[in-house]
Each structure stands twice: as C-alpha cells, then as structure tokens.
C-alpha cells in the first residue's frame, strides 16, 4: 500500500468516527429531548385516606395507571382506605405512569391462644408470631406448678382480640423457696434497692422519714426486718430520710 493510499484510509476512518460522534450528540441533545417532551406530564394527586375505588378513579382520570393494590391490616384506618401511594403525592410524572397503592384491610381479629403452662419465652414467641406482645409480668405462688410457667393471662383463650394487643402474664413461683431479708439500714436508697434485688426480692413502697439522726437519702427502717425468712420475690418496704 502506498503512503498516499494509507493516508486516505486514515482520513476515511477519522471521518467515519467523527460522523458517528456527531450523530450520537444529535440523538442525545436533539432527538431524545423531543421524544421525552412529547409525552405529557401529570402531577400525581394525593389519594391517601380516600376509599380505594375513588382513589383509582381519580388517578385514572389523570392518565395514570393503578398497577397494583396491596391490602394490609391496620387498626387505625377503616377497611378499604388508601394508606400509602407510590409515586408520592404531587410528584411530576409522565402520562401513563404506573401507580402502586396499599389499602387498609381494617382491624385484624385474632383468636387469643391458650398460654397456660408455657414459659415466659414460649408465651412471648407465640404472641409475637400472631402480631401481639407481652405486657407486664407478675408472679403468684403455686406449689403444684413448675416455677416460671404461665398460670394466668389478661385475655382468656378463645377471645377475639386485635393485632398489636398487649397481653399481661402471671407466672408461677415456688412458695417453698424462701430467702433471708437483707439489712438495708444505713444504706442509700440505691444501695438498698441493689441489696434487695440481689436477695431475689422486690423493692416495695419507699416511704419518707423525717429523722434527723441520719443524713438525707439514708434508709432508716425496713419491713420485713433484716433476717426475716420470706418467699422469693416478696416485697420489701423501706423508709428513707427526705433529701
């Protein structure tokens, strides 16, 4: 190949490349904006809180398409009311854009399970699996029942309740298990509470004492007194000098 023909070939390739680049620029800057701008834009109306069919009718009147409606239980919204929408209200979209809605199925009714003889963990897992949760847990002494088992629940088995219901439990305690009440006299209130907890007892009523013998915040008396045998989990009342 001669030098001249080689030079002509290079110029031909360069011209082809420049032509392709120019076409790409024209397509991106001229053609595509014309295509995009040819479609009308719409502002998505706010349909949250509307009945489902009314929301669908409004969206379709704006040239939008309701693609999917997902129903979900919601205790604070009536059945059939729109909870959420996507795209969000007031968004600017092209005509024909798909819109997704979630709609309330209303209050979910659940049949309360029988939690009797379950451990606290078993009862909690059972309730969580049904959309409920454990509330307060208290104890009652039962010699014939293994310790830590559910003996009462705030909603009877078989009752109809709603999702999110909080269920209080009463667990069994071994009445034969006794502990010695610790001495809380001359301790601070926080120290007395820790001592009571360490003895597997529960702090009961905190009373104010006007004594001038002890410094403020000091425990001056307790009931039951130190050294008394009591059931594990029993309450211990204390008297504290006013701060």
TAFENFEN-V778907 format. One record per pair of residues at least 24 apart in sequence whose ideal C-beta (glycine too) atoms are under 8 Angstrom apart, sorted by the first residue. I is the first residue (numbers start at 0). J is the second residue. Records with the same first field share a line. If there is no record, write none. Layout:
# TAFENFEN-V778907
I = J / J
This chain:
# TAFENFEN-V778907
38 = 93 / 94 / 95
39 = 93 / 94
40 = 91 / 92 / 93 / 94
41 = 91 / 92 / 93 / 94 / 96
42 = 89 / 90 / 91
43 = 84 / 86 / 87 / 88 / 89 / 90 / 91 / 92 / 96 / 98
44 = 88
45 = 84 / 88 / 89
46 = 81 / 84 / 88 / 100
47 = 81 / 82 / 83 / 84 / 88
48 = 80 / 81
49 = 80 / 81
50 = 79 / 80 / 81
51 = 79 / 80 / 81 / 100 / 102
54 = 81 / 84 / 100
55 = 100
58 = 98
62 = 94 / 95
63 = 92 / 94 / 95 / 96 / 97 / 98
64 = 95 / 96 / 97 / 98
65 = 97 / 98 / 99 / 100
66 = 97 / 98 / 99
67 = 99 / 100
68 = 99 / 100 / 101 / 102
69 = 99 / 100 / 101 / 102
70 = 101 / 102 / 103 / 104
71 = 101 / 102 / 103 / 104
72 = 103 / 104 / 105 / 106 / 107 / 130 / 162
73 = 103 / 104 / 105
74 = 106 / 107 / 161 / 162 / 163
76 = 103 / 105
77 = 103 / 105
78 = 103 / 104 / 105
79 = 103 / 105
106 = 161 / 162
107 = 161 / 162
108 = 159 / 160 / 161
109 = 159 / 160 / 161 / 162 / 164
110 = 157 / 158 / 159 / 160
111 = 152 / 154 / 155 / 156 / 157 / 158 / 159 / 160 / 164 / 166
112 = 156
113 = 156 / 157
114 = 149 / 152 / 156 / 166 / 168
115 = 148 / 149 / 150 / 152 / 156
116 = 144 / 148 / 149
117 = 148 / 149
118 = 147 / 148 / 149
119 = 147 / 149 / 168 / 170
122 = 149 / 152 / 166 / 168
126 = 166
129 = 162
130 = 162 / 163
131 = 160 / 162 / 163 / 164 / 165 / 166
132 = 163 / 164 / 165 / 166
133 = 165 / 166 / 167 / 168
134 = 165 / 166 / 167 / 168
135 = 167 / 168
136 = 167 / 168 / 169 / 170
137 = 167 / 168 / 169 / 170
138 = 169 / 170 / 171 / 172 / 232
139 = 169 / 170 / 171 / 172
140 = 171 / 172 / 173 / 174 / 230
141 = 171 / 172 / 174
142 = 173 / 174 / 175
144 = 171
145 = 171
146 = 170 / 171 / 172 / 173 / 176
147 = 171
172 = 230 / 231 / 232
173 = 231
174 = 230
176 = 230 / 231
177 = 228 / 229 / 230 / 231
178 = 228 / 229 / 230 / 231
179 = 226 / 227 / 228
180 = 221 / 223 / 224 / 225 / 226 / 227 / 228 / 229 / 235
181 = 225
182 = 221 / 225 / 226
183 = 218 / 221 / 225 / 235 / 237
184 = 218 / 219 / 220 / 221 / 225
185 = 213 / 217 / 218
186 = 217 / 218
187 = 216 / 217 / 218
188 = 216 / 218 / 237 / 239
191 = 218 / 221 / 237
195 = 235
199 = 231 / 232
200 = 229 / 231 / 232 / 233 / 234 / 235
201 = 232 / 233 / 234 / 235
202 = 234 / 235 / 237
203 = 234 / 235 / 236 / 237
204 = 234 / 236 / 237
205 = 236 / 237 / 239
206 = 236 / 237 / 238 / 239
207 = 238 / 239 / 241
208 = 238 / 239 / 240 / 241
209 = 240 / 241
210 = 240
213 = 240
214 = 240
215 = 240 / 241 / 242
216 = 240 / 242
